[in-house]
Amino acid sequence: MVEVQPLISTDRGRQLDFHHTTPTESEVWQLLELVPDPELPMVSVVDLGIVRSAKLQQHEQHWLVQVTPTYSGCPATDFIASEVHHTLKRAGVPNRVETVLSPAWCSTWMTQKGRTALKQAGIAPPLDDITTLACPQCGSLHVALLNQFGSTACKALYRCNSCLEPFDYFKTI
């Protein structure tokens, strides 16, 4: 049996206090919410929809966490899996992280909290109707596509024709 440290402190300034040796599913998800996306650190891998599931494997006594990158060629996939694994391990949670590519990640898996965090950071979140794309800086609908690929392959680069600010749009997939 792995001994759990009584206090887990993270770079996000949140703390979790375990009073038992096997964390609950809710506690595991709370830990996973502490893992920031390496390219979008204002959003957790949970809020981005990258973490698909976390299930206790009773017969093996560890948590199996399944992650799906935002696209199959994402260069941060291994890093994200490592961060998820080490975050749980530091908390005394035995785990195995598995990357699952099918079905492919879908922008609808992103939480409202994640969408709000992107917008607050100046990145337009995915939309069902691209004709409603508004500048995250000033709110203007007068925007123009500059490049189908922005700072990463999962984003497109736009410019607001009102305030003239460039911004990333997180593509709907």
C-alpha positions in Angstrom: 0.0 0.0 0.0 1.4 3.4 -1.0 1.5 6.0 1.8 -0.2 9.2 0.8 1.4 12.5 1.8 -1.0 14.5 4.0 -0.8 17.7 2.0 -0.3 18.2 -1.7 0.7 21.6 -2.9 0.8 22.6 -6.5 2.1 25.4 -8.7 -1.5 26.5 -9.1 -1.6 27.2 -5.4 -4.4 24.7 -4.6 -4.0 22.1 -1.9 -5.7 18.7 -1.4 -5.8 17.0 2.0 -6.3 13.2 1.9 -7.6 11.5 5.0 -7.4 8.0 3.7 -5.1 5.9 1.6 -7.2 5.4 -1.6 -8.4 8.7 -3.1 -12.0 8.9 -4.3 -12.7 9.5 -8.0 -13.6 13.0 -7.2 -10.2 13.6 -5.5 -8.4 12.1 -8.5 -10.3 14.5 -10.8 -9.4 17.4 -8.5 -5.7 16.5 -8.9 -6.1 16.2 -12.7 -7.6 19.7 -12.8 -4.3 21.0 -11.4 -2.4 19.9 -14.5 -2.1 22.8 -17.0 -2.0 22.3 -20.7 1.7 23.0 -21.6 0.8 25.3 -24.6 -2.3 26.9 -22.9 -1.3 27.0 -19.2 -4.4 29.1 -18.3 -6.5 25.9 -19.0 -6.2 22.5 -17.3 -6.0 19.3 -19.3 -9.4 18.5 -17.8 -11.0 21.8 -18.9 -9.5 21.4 -22.3 -11.2 18.0 -22.6 -7.9 16.0 -22.9 -8.6 13.8 -19.9 -11.2 11.3 -21.0 -11.5 9.1 -18.0 -10.0 8.1 -14.6 -10.9 4.7 -13.3 -9.7 2.7 -10.4 -8.4 -0.7 -11.6 -9.4 -2.7 -8.5 -7.4 -5.8 -9.5 -4.2 -3.9 -10.1 -4.7 -1.2 -7.4 -3.9 1.8 -9.6 -5.8 4.5 -11.4 -6.0 4.2 -15.2 -6.2 7.7 -16.7 -7.0 8.0 -20.4 -6.0 11.1 -22.3 -6.6 12.2 -25.9 -4.5 15.0 -27.5 -6.3 17.8 -29.3 -5.0 16.3 -32.5 -3.0 13.1 -33.2 0.2 14.9 -34.1 0.3 17.1 -31.0 3.9 17.4 -30.0 2.9 17.9 -26.3 1.1 14.5 -26.0 4.0 12.7 -24.2 4.6 15.7 -22.0 1.0 15.9 -21.0 0.8 12.2 -20.2 4.0 12.5 -18.1 2.6 15.6 -16.2 -0.6 13.7 -15.5 1.3 10.7 -14.2 3.7 12.7 -12.0 1.0 14.9 -10.6 -0.9 11.8 -9.4 2.3 10.1 -8.3 3.4 13.1 -6.2 0.1 12.8 -4.5 0.7 9.2 -3.7 -1.8 7.9 -6.3 -0.6 4.9 -8.2 -1.5 5.3 -11.8 -1.0 4.5 -15.4 -1.7 7.0 -18.2 -2.9 5.7 -21.5 -3.1 7.8 -24.7 -6.3 7.1 -26.7 -6.6 8.4 -30.2 -10.0 7.0 -31.1 -12.4 8.5 -31.1 -10.4 11.7 -31.9 -10.6 14.6 -29.5 -13.6 16.9 -30.2 -13.8 20.6 -29.2 -17.2 19.9 -27.6 -15.3 18.0 -24.8 -13.9 21.4 -23.6 -15.7 22.7 -20.5 -17.3 26.1 -20.2 -14.6 27.0 -17.7 -12.0 26.2 -20.3 -13.7 28.2 -23.0 -14.0 31.2 -20.6 -10.3 30.9 -19.6 -9.2 30.9 -23.3 -11.3 34.0 -24.1 -9.9 35.8 -21.0 -6.4 35.0 -22.4 -7.3 36.5 -25.8 -7.9 33.2 -27.6 -11.3 32.8 -29.2 -12.8 29.5 -28.1 -14.3 26.9 -30.6 -17.7 27.9 -32.0 -20.4 25.9 -33.7 -21.0 28.7 -36.1 -17.8 30.4 -37.3 -19.8 33.3 -38.7 -20.3 34.4 -35.1 -16.5 34.6 -34.4 -15.8 37.8 -32.4 -12.6 39.4 -31.4 -11.8 38.3 -27.8 -10.3 41.7 -27.2 -13.1 44.1 -28.3 -16.0 41.8 -29.2 -16.2 43.0 -32.8 -17.5 40.6 -35.4 -15.4 42.2 -38.1 -12.6 39.7 -38.2 -10.4 38.3 -41.0 -8.6 35.0 -41.3 -4.8 35.6 -41.7 -3.6 32.0 -41.6 -5.3 28.6 -41.2 -2.6 27.7 -38.6 -1.9 29.9 -35.6 0.6 29.4 -32.9 -0.2 25.7 -32.9 -1.9 23.5 -35.5 -5.1 23.4 -33.4 -5.6 27.1 -33.7 -6.1 29.5 -36.7 -4.7 33.1 -36.7 -7.2 35.9 -37.2 -7.1 39.7 -37.0 -9.8 42.0 -35.8 -10.6 44.7 -38.4 -11.9 47.0 -35.7 -9.1 47.1 -33.0 -6.5 45.6 -35.4 -5.4 43.0 -32.8 -4.3 39.6 -34.0 -5.7 36.6 -32.1 -5.8 32.9 -32.1 -9.0 31.0 -32.7 -9.1 27.5 -31.2 -10.5 25.4 -34.1 -13.7 23.5 -33.8 -12.9 19.9 -34.5 
